[in-house]
C-alpha cells in the first residue's frame, strides 16, 4: 500500500544542490526533488524526455537556440535528444519526473554528475 508523500517535508530533509533525491517510482519512472543554484552543464538525454516542475523560484532553461523561463507552479518538458542547461540565479526547488534509465548529466560526465540518486 502506498503512503502520502509531503513534498515540502521532503525538501526540508536536504540542503545540497545539484544532487536529486528520489522520493518515489511508478511505472518505470522516478520522481526526484532537487535544489539548484547557478549553472548546470549543457547535456542531453538521447532516449528520455525530462520534466522540470518549479516548486519554488524561477528556472531558466537554455536550449540550443533559445531559452525558456519556468516560474513557480509551472513545468516544462525537455524532449529527448535536445541539448539543455538549467540555470538558477537564486535557489530553485524542482520536482523532476523522468524514466529510471535517465542519467543525471546525460552523455556528459562532469564534477557534478551523480551516478545513483539517494532515496529520501
Buried (B, 14 or more C-beta within 10 A) or exposed (E): EEEEEEEEEBBEEBEEBBBBBBBBEEEEBBBBBBBBEEBBBBBBBEEBBBBBBBBBBBBBBBBEEEEBEBEEEEBBEBEBEBBBBBBBEEEBBBBBBBBEEBBBBBEBEEEBBBEEBEEB
